[in-house]
């Protein structure tokens, strides 16, 4: 079922009735911005639920006018995302750190001749593309901060060629030793899911069953959660739509509780904007948000390197 049919505005309406309503809205002053707003609900719902960055880091939504000033620790390197989108080490001079936020956005161009087709399909296509792009951008920024922070405190654990159980256990032990609490998540590239499916561990001369327990709840699987191993929630991160990697295919991370790893700061939640583009003969629809990411304790992240050793 289309996500558009699930919005409160179109509850219990048929596609024909929705199409008639959208056509009437499009003819009103500011009609395209109203239509863009209708696509906002399913985008917000899926981005908030599926974003890996908002699962790895604790989310904090700022109040209007509130500065992103967060708890820090002068004894442990902290990392953040610059306005230019690059991770850097934060200079922590006290137990409070100010973090910058920066906008990310996605644009969709609806040609005027396409407006003669069904508005229902146009709206559904626009929100689907926007949702996918925003998720990719959020996850890419979160992983870039995670990668940078993973080398600031803990040593990298080697697991040559594939993901081995002892490497997972070693990384989880490092987190427990540093944070005095258990590790909670194992973050892997989607291409490494096969490593978990064939895991086995030895007990003397006997080989026991795979300790990885796959998730069966569809709602949880939609979040990218594959299952559980050694008490760690396994989060899988796929490639971008263009085929490029969000996470290095030879890298995995074990992390502690989100509130100890860091904060995913939201200054402005997803908002729609529209503009008529005369040169491209269409309506430009943009969805944007203003976010920042701060790794509070780099000792809460342990990197596993899967590169084959020479």
N, C-alpha and C positions, 0 to 999 in steps of 0.2 A: 504493500500500500504506500502511496505517495505520502511524504511527510506533510505536504500542504493540506491534505485531507484531515490531518490530526489536529490542526490549529483550532483554537476556540472560535475564531471568526467563521469557520466553515463547518462547524460541528453539525452532523446529521444532514448535510447538504449533498446533493448529487454533483457529479462533475459538470453537468449541464448548468445547474444553478450557480455553481462557483464561477463558471466561465461568464455567465451573464452578469454576476456581481463584479467581477474583475473588469469587464468591459465598461461598465458604468463608472467604476472608480477611475479608470484610466482617462476618462473624458472630463473629469473634474479638475479644477485648478490644483496643481501640485499632485496630480494623480499618480505619477510614476514614483514619487517618494512614498506615497501611501502604500503602493503595491510593494515597494522594497521593504517597508516596515512589516508587511504581512509575512515576508520570507524570514524575518528576524527570529521568530519564536523557535522554529525547528533548528536553525543554525545555533542559537544559544544553547538549546537543550543538548545537542550532540557534542558541541565543542566543550561544554562544561563537564560532560559525562565521559567523553573519550580522550580528552587531552592527557597525554602521558606526563607533560610537564606539571600539570595540576595534581597528578597522582604522586609524583616523585617529591615535589616540594609542597609545603603547606600553603594553601591559597589565602591571601589577605586582600580584601576589597577595601580600598581607601574611601573615606568619607570625602565629600566635596571640600576642597581646600586643604585636606590633610596631607602632610609631607610623609614620604616613605622613609621614616626613621625607625630602624629596627634594632633588636638586640644583637650585639656582637661579642666577641671574646678576644681580648688582646693577645692571648696565648696561642691561638690557633689561626692560621691563615684563612681569610674569607675571600670569596670571589663573587664577582657580579658581572652583569652585562652592560657594556657601555652604550651610549646613545647611538653610536655607529653600528652596534650589534656584535661587537667583539668582546670576548671574556677578558677580564683583567683581575689582578689581585687587589683587593680593597685594603687600603691602609687603615687599620683599626687602631685608633688612638685612645678610645674609651670603650665602654660597654654599649655605646649607641652608635649606629652607622646609618648615614643617609644614602639612599639608593636612587639612582636615576631611572626614569621610565621613558619609553619611546614607543611610537605607534607602529603597528603592523596593519596591513590592509590587503584587500583583494578587490580587483575591478572586473566588472563584466559589462560588455558592450552589447546592447540589444538594438539591432538595426531597425530602422523605421519600417522597412518592408516586412520584417519579422513580426511587427506588431499586428499585422493583418492575420497572423496565425493565432492559434489558441493562446490566450493569456495564461491559462492554467499550466500549459507545458513550459512557457517562458519562465514563469515564476518557479516552477519545480526545478528546472535546469539551473537557474541562477543560484538558488539556495544550495543545491548539491555541489556546484563548483566552488562556491564561496566557503562552504563548510570544509571541504577537502583541503583547500589552500590554507585556510587559517590554522587547521590542525597541523599541517606540515610545518608551517612557520613557527608555531608555538613549540612543537616537538624539537625542531632543529635548534632553536635557541636554548631550550632546556638541556639538550645533550651537549651543546658546545660549552656551557657552563660546567656541566658534570665532568666532561673530559678534562677541562682545564684544572678544575679543583682536585681531580683524582690524583694528580701528580704533585700536589702541594704538601702533603703530609704523609700518606701511607705509601709503602713500596708496592710496585706492581707485581702481581702474582702471575706466574707463567703457567700456561696450560697448552703445550705445543700441539697444534693441529686441530684439536677439537676441545670441547668443554668437558673436563673430567670432574668426577665427584669430589676428589680430594682438593681440587682448586676451589670449588664452591665452598667446601667446608672450611678451608683455610681463610678465604675472604670473609666468611661469616664470623669466624673466630676473631679476626682482626677488628671487625666492627664492634663485636661484643666487648673485647678487651678495651677499646678506646672509649666507647660511649657508656659502658656499664649497663647496656641494655641490648637486647637481641637485634640482629639485622632483620629487616622486614621484606626487602624486595631484591629480586634478581632481574636485571634488565638486560635483554639480549636482542640482537638483530633477528628479524623474522627468519632469515636464512639459516640460523643456528637452531631452529626448533627441532631439526632432525637429531641433533646431539642429545637432546633431552629424551627423545623417543626411544633411543637405543642404549640409554644409560644402564649400567649394571654395577654392582659393587661386590667385592670378594670378601668372604668371611671364612678364613682358613682355606680349605680346599673346596668349599661349597660356594656356589654362585646364587645369590638371592635375587628376588624380583626387583624390578626397576622402582626406585624410591620416588620417582616423579608421579604425581597424581594429577591427571588432566582435569580441567574444569568442565563441567557439563551444563552449567546454567548459562543460557544464551545471553541474558542481560549482562552478565559479568564478562563473558567472552567478547562482547561488543566493545568493552573497555580496553581490549588488548591483553587481558589476563588469561594466560594459557592454563595455569594450574598452580600447584604447590610442590615445593621440594625442600626438605629440611626445615619446614616452617616458613620458607620464603615464598612470597607471591611472585610468580614469574610473569613479567611484562614483556611482550614482544613488540618490537618497533619495525614496521615494514619500510620499504623504499618509498621515495616520493613518486608521484604520478609520472614524472619524466624519466624514471629509472635510476636517478642518483640516490646515494645513500644518505640517510639521516644519521645513522650510527655506523661506525667503522665495522665491516663484517667480521673483523678479527678481534673485536673488543666486546666484553661484557662488564657489567658493574654490579656489585653488591652494595646496597645502601641501607642505612638505618631508618628509623622512623622519620616521616616527612618533616615534622616540626623541629627535628634536630639537624636534618640535612640542610634545609633552607626555606626560603619563602618565594612564592610566585605572587608578585605584587600586581594588582589590577587597579589602575587609576580610573580608566573608563572602560566599561564593558562594551561589547560589540554594538556598534551603531551604524545605521544605514545613511548614505548620502547619495543624491542623484544630481545629474547635470546633463543638459542637452549638448551633444558634441556635433556641431555643424559640419566640421571637416570630414568626420567619419559617418555622417548621416545616421545618427542613432542616439539612444539614451544610455548614458554611462551610469552604472549602479556600482557604488563602492560600499564595502563593509569594512570597518576599521575598529581597532581597539588599542588602548594605551597600556603597556605592560612593562614590568621589570622583573628580573630574576636575581636572587641573592643566595649564594651558598654560604650558610652561616658557619658550619663546622666541616671543613674539608676532611677531618679525620673520620667523618661518618660515611665516607665513600671509599670503596676499594675496587680498583680496576683489575680485571683479568685479561691478560694478553694471550690470544689464541694463535698468534703467528707461529708458523712452523719454524723450529729451531734448525739452524744449519749444522 
